[in-house]
Amino acid sequence: MNLTFIILGCIVPGLMTGIGAIPIFFAKDVSQKVLDVLLAAAAGVMLAATCFSLVIPSLEIGEGERAVLITGLGIFTGALMLDLIDKYAPHEHLIDKRYEGKDVKNLSKIWLFVIAIAIHNFPEGLATGVGFGGENMSNGLSVAFGIALQNMPEGLAVALALVREGYSRKKGFAVAALTGLVEPIGAFMGIGLVSIFSATLGFILALAAGAMLFVISDEIIPETHSNGYERLATYGVIFGFILMMFLDSLI
């Protein structure tokens, strides 16, 4: 039974990106205000899942100052890893249209979108797998549930961004759904990391947390605060955090 939960927990969150994109076929458009609040709430959900299911379990594995040092080092390493990927992988940010990485001009716009979302989704999958790889399966379920929640508005945002760039609704939906497939890959890699390096579980949990925190701070929050709805987006983050904190206590 546990194996079934783990497999579903690694796969279902990625599928939710496609499910979240389904309204693209029915809604003419979604206002930027609504989209910013939804994405900000998703950031709050991710933040709570990171704190309660990755950082705290990492601290609890070790003892005293050593645990704090290992967790801190893991968080920094995870953030640095994402920073380097973000710096060198060619991609385009969905909302503010910034280009980053090398050889940007050699790729089509749609591939720059896909790579951007892949960079975003991989650490989420990694965090899910690492959560399931530990001894407490509830941590994995909590992270998987939180990421599944936040993937829905993200899927809609990806599809809308592509439609606004002139792509068809079918293509926008297809790309949004396909980008979610990056997460199961990251999830199974996370489980593998924990299985192979079980003695360093605390560090790996913190590594996944650092990667998630980088995405939240560098990508999601700035994008939701760049269209004039900063205050509403801030409350979206707070609401998402409280929601995930409540749900985490029930899992």
Secondary structure, DSSP 8 states (H G I E B T S, - for coil): -HHHHHHHHHHHHHHHHHHHTGGGGT-S---HHHHHHHHHHHHHHHHHHHIIIIIHHHHHHS-HHHHHHHHHHHHHHHHHHHHHHHHHS-EE-TTT--EESSSGGGS-HHHHHHHHHHHHHHHHHHHHHHHHHSS-HHHHHHHHHHHHHHHHHHHHHHHHHHHHTT--HHHHHHHHHHHTTHHHHHHHHHHHHHHHTGGGHHHHHHHHHHHHHHHIIIIIHHHHTSSS-HHHHHHHHHHHHHHHHHHHHH-
